[in-house]
Amino acid sequence: MSTFVLVHGAWHGSWCWKRVRTALQAQGHDVFTPTLTGVGERCHLLSPQVNLDTHIADVANLIRWEELTDVVLCGHSYGGCVISGVADRMADRIGALVYVDAFVLENGQNVHDTLPPDQRDGQLLLARGVGEGWKVPPIPAEIFNVNAADVGWVNRQCTMQPLATFEQPMALTGAIDRITNVTHILATRFAGSPFPQFHELARRKGWKTVTMPCGHDIMLDQPEELTRLLLSARGSAATSR
């Protein structure tokens, strides 16, 4: 039995992991899919004060109080920022990292530093126009190229994201580098994706790299294939000890 902690991306919540969560649990694994503060079913906690550190603390505290060890820690999209921060704070509890079409920030970078200017400026414009200056409305599922059967559901489920989560710089001490079992997965059917740069960075770092022919929400478009990749990362973690 292994322990998986699956972290969703911006605008999403634990709901997006239900297919992968169910598949892993059916094989006897412990699976945690925390919803980050201010989104999903925790949208009542949305405020201008919610930032990247808040979300790192959400996941780090889950791992601490559930007394989890040898965790396969997985982050989708913005969730890649969160798992990097968590792994740097508690590297001794992490057996493997899996970035699913995700950001991989260096120390001092924030999400907006890595986005194309038109995407960054578009988010800022939306925050000013409909988000009271501090929250960003969801990107439509159609832009993420979510499979046709799920588009309507995803658009109903997604909620506002606090702008500060995109603007707060990542703070890393270097402890994360002690984790050597790392995978980066790239979705190849997301037009305008900002993630190929991080996939290339992963190659340079010597991480395992995998491409998947689907849209950005891999856990919805190809849940069976993603489940197999997560189990493979678990196996690699066991072999490396």
N, C-alpha and C positions, 0 to 999 in steps of 0.2 A: 504494500500500500504506500502511496506517495501523497504529498500535500501540495496542492496547487492554489495559488492566489492569483486571480485573474482581474486585472484592473482595466476598466473601460476608458474610452477616450472622451474628448470634449462633447458636451451636449447630451451624452448618453447616460446610461445607468446600468445597474446589475442586470436588468432585463435583457440586454443584448447578448449576454453570455449563457442564456438558459439552455440552448441546444448543446453547447460544448460542456456546460456544467453537468447536465443530465447524462451525457455520454460518459464522462469521466466517473461520475458517481456510480453509474451502472457497473463499472469495472472495479468498484470497491475503494476508490480513492477519496480522500478528503478534499473538498473544493470550496473555496471561499471567493465570493464575487462582491466585494464591498462597493456600495454606491458612495461616491465622493460627496463631500459637503456642498449643498447648494444646487444639486442637479437631481434628475430622476425623482424618486419618492422622497428625497431630501431637499426638494426645491424650496420648501418652506424656510430653509436655513440660508437661502441666497442673500448675500449682502456684499457691499463694496469691499469688505475686509477679507473675504475669502480669496486666498492666493495659492500659489504653488506649494508653499510651506504647509498650508492647511491640509492640502490633499496628501502630501507626503506623510504628515502626522496621522491622517485617517488610516492609512495602510500600515504604517509602522506600529501604531497602537494596536491594530487588529492582530498583527503578528506577535506583539509582546504579550497582550492579555490572553490570547488563545494559546500562548506558549508553543508557537510553531517553530520547527527547525527543519533544515534541509528542504527549504521551500523552493518549488519551481514557481518563480515570480514572473508573470506575463503582463505586458502592458500594450494596449492598442492605441495607436495614434498619439494624442496628448498624454495618454497613460504611460508612454515611454519615458516622459519627463518624470512622472511620479515614481516609477519603479527604479529609475536611476538614483533619485534622491533617497529612496528607502534602502536600496542596496548599499549605498555609500555609508548610511548610518548604522546598518546592521548586517554587514557582509558575512559575519560568522553564521548567520541563520539562513543564508541563501545558497541553495545547491545549484541553481541554474537560472539564467535570465533569458526571456524570450520577448523580443520586440516585434510586434505584429503591425506592419506598415506604420512604423512609429518614429517619432523624434528621438534622436540621440544627441543630447545637448552636452557641450563642453562646459567646464567651470566658467561662470560669468555670462554665459549665453542665456537668452530667453527665446521663447517660441517666435516672437516677431522678428528677432534678429535673423532667423533662418528662412522666413517666408519670402516669396517673391513680393516686390513692393506693391503690386496691384492687389494681392490677396491681403496683405497687412493693412493697406489703406482702406480696402473695402470693409474690413472688420471694424476699423476705427470709425468709419463713416456710419456704419450701421449702429454701433454703440451710441454715437452721438444722436442719431436720428430716431431710433426706437428703443434704445437701451438705457436711457437716462444718463448716458455718458460713462456707464461702468459695467454694462453687461452686453453680451453679444448674442443675437438670435441664432438659432441653429442653421447650419448649411443644409439646404434641401437634400434629401436622400438621392434625388436624381443626379445631382452633381457628383456625389460619391459613387455613382453607378451601382447602387444597391439593386439586387435582383428584383424583377418586376413584381413578384408576389409579395415582397416585403416593403415596397416603397411607401405605401400609404400608412402602414403600421409604424415604420420608423419615423415618418414625419409627425405622427400623432404623439409618439413617445418622447421625442427629443425636447429638451428644455433650454432655457437661457444659460449661458456660461459666463462666469465673472471674468471681466477683462483682465483683472490683475493676475490671473493664472497664466496669461500669455505674456505679461510684461515683467513679471518678477524674474530676475536672473537665477539660474541654477547655481547652487553652492555645493561644490564637491571637494572633498579632502584628498581624494585619490584612493580611499579604501576600497571603492568599487572595483578597482583594477585587480584585486585579489581573487575575484570571481572569474574563472577562466572558461566556464561552460556557458557560452552566450550564443544565441541565435538571432538573426534578423531576417524577417520575412517581408518580402515586397510584393504588393498587389500590382499586377502589370496592366490592369484595365481600368485605371483611375486616371483619366485625362487631366493634365495640369497638376499632377501629384507633386508635392514638395519632398517626397520621401526617397527618391533615387539617390540623392546626395548622402543620406544616412546609410543606405545600403552599400554604397561605395566606401564610406567610412568604415563600415563593419568589415568589409573585405580587407581593407588596409590594416585593421586591428587583428586580423586573423580569426574572426568569428565565423561560425557556420552561417552561410547565407542561402536562402531558399526563395524562389519566386513562385507566385501562385496566379493563375490566369483568371482573375476575378476583380470585382470592384473593391473599394476601400474597406468595407465592413466584412472582412474575411470570415469572421465568426458566424455571420448570417448567410453569406454566399456559399461557403464551403466548410461547414462545421465538421463534417466527418474527416476531411483532410487535415484541418487544423488540429482536431483531437489527436490524430495520429502523430503529428509533428510535436505536440506537447508531450505525448507519451515517449516519443523518441528522445526529447530533451531530458525527460526523467531518467531514461535508461542511460544516457550519457553521464548524468550526474552520478548515478550509482557506480558506473564503471570507473569514473575518475577518482573515487575515494579509495 
